[in-house]
C-alpha cells in the first residue's frame, strides 16, 4: 500500500521543467480566480465545420489540498481518433505517462506545424482552491466537489458546441456512478452519443489526451502558485524555494510539512490552499496552531431592538409622550382645521 502511494505521489509531483501551455493565466492563478481557456478551432475542423468530431473530458487534481483542480477537454475529427492519438502519439492515462512525456505531448499540441495542433482543439477549466473551498464551505446549500465538477464538464462541452463544432461522440471519465452521470449528460446533450466510464482515460484516446491537457496545466499552475506564495520567504531563505511543497496531496509528507511551516496563525494560508480539506482543518485546529477567534454574543437586553428605539418623540406640550413612531418620524400630520 505504501509503495503504491509513493508511486502515486511521484507521478503527481510536477516536473521541474514542465511545459507552460497557453492555458496558464498567471494573474488569475495568483488572484485565486477560476477561469477557462479555449484554443482556436483546429484547421481540420475550421476548414470544414460540418466535420464529425469526437470529444473527451477528464480532470486532474481532484484530491490535493494544494492548488487548483483542472478539467481538460479535447476534440478532433472522428476518423483520426485512434490513428492520431493512440497509434501515432501514444496518448494514455496521464498518471501512467511520466511527467516528461506528458509535457512533451502537450508541447506538440501547442506547436503550430504539428499534426496534433492542426487536428485537435482543446480547452481547460481551472477551478481555483479558493473557489472550491468557498463552494464546499457555504453556510447554506453546500456546493460539493461533484456538483462543481459536473458543472465544469457541462460548461466546457457547451462552449465547444457554441463554436459550431459538430460533436457526434463524447467520452467522459466518471464522477461517482457512471450510469447516473451519463443520464444527466444525455439530458443536456440529447443528440450526441455519450459514454461515461470508469478509467475512461485508459480506454478512449480522446479522454487520454484531455487528461494530459488537464495534468500538464495543473502542474504548471501549481508552480505559479508556489512561486507566488513563496516569493518573500525565498528571498530571505533560498533553501525554501528548492525544497518545494511536493505533489500537493495530503499523503505527501512534503506537502504536510510545508503547510505546517507556512501557516499564518490568523489567516492560515492563501489562495493556493483548499481550506475545506480535512488536512488543512486538522492543522488549523491542532493545539497551539491557529489563533482561536470567539465572536461576542450580544447581551439579552440588546436583542430585539429596532432602529426607531434610538429616537424619542416629544408631545405638543413639550413633555415626553408616546406617539406613533412612523408618524413622528415624518412629522405630525396637519389637522383638518388648517383647511
NORHUZI-V468566 format. One line per field, one symbol per residue. phi: phi as a letter, one per 30 degrees, with the letter a starting at -180 (. if undefined). psi: psi as a letter, one per 20 degrees, with the letter a starting at -180 (. if undefined). burial: I if it has 16 or more other C-alpha atoms within 10 Angstrom, else O. A space follows every 10 residues. Layout:
phi = ???
psi = ???
burial = ???
//
This chain:
phi = .ddddddddd dddeddcedc dddcceeddd dicdabbbdd ddedcddbdd edbcbbbabb idcddcidcb ccbbbaeedc edddddddch daeddddded dedddddddc ceddddddcc cbabbccded ddddddcedb iecddddddd dddddddedd dddjdddcbb bbddcidddd ddddddddbd ccdbbcbdhd dccbeddedd ddeddddded dddddddddc edddddbedd dddicidjde ddeddddded dcdddccibc ddccdddedd ddddcdeidd ddccddcede dddidceddd cbdcdddicd bdbddddddc jdddddddc
psi = ghhgghgggg hipqqhlqpo rijonggggh ikqqrqpprr pqhhghhnii ppqqpqprrp khiqiqrrpp pqppqrpghi fhggggghil qrphihqqhg ggggghhhhj ohiqhghihp qrqqoooqhg hghhghjphp mpnrhggggg hgggggghhg hhijpmphpp pppqocphgg gggghhhhmh jqppppqqkh iihphhhghh ggggghgggh hhgggghgij gghhhhnhhg hhgrjbiiqh iohhgggggh hkppigidab iiqniiqhgg ggghiqpjer pppppqpqqh iiqjqrhiii poqqrhjiqp qprpghghgj qpqqqhhh.
burial = OOOOOOOIII IIIIIOOIII IOIIIOOOII OIIIIIIIOO IIOIIIOOOO IIIIIIIIII IOOIIIIIII IIIIIIIIOI IIOIIIOOOO IIIIIOOOIO OIIOIIIOII OOOOIIIIII IIIIIIIIII IIIIIIOOOO OOOOIOOOIO OIIOOIIOOI OOOOIIIIII IIIIIOOOOO IIOOIIOOIO OIOIIIIOOI IIOIIIIIII IIIIIIIIII IIIIIIOIII OOOOOOOOOO OOOIIIIIII IIOIIIOIIO OOIOOOOIII IIIIIIIOII OOIIOOOOII OOOOOOOOOO OOOOOOOOOO OOIOOOOOOO OOOOOOOIOO OOOOOOOOO
//
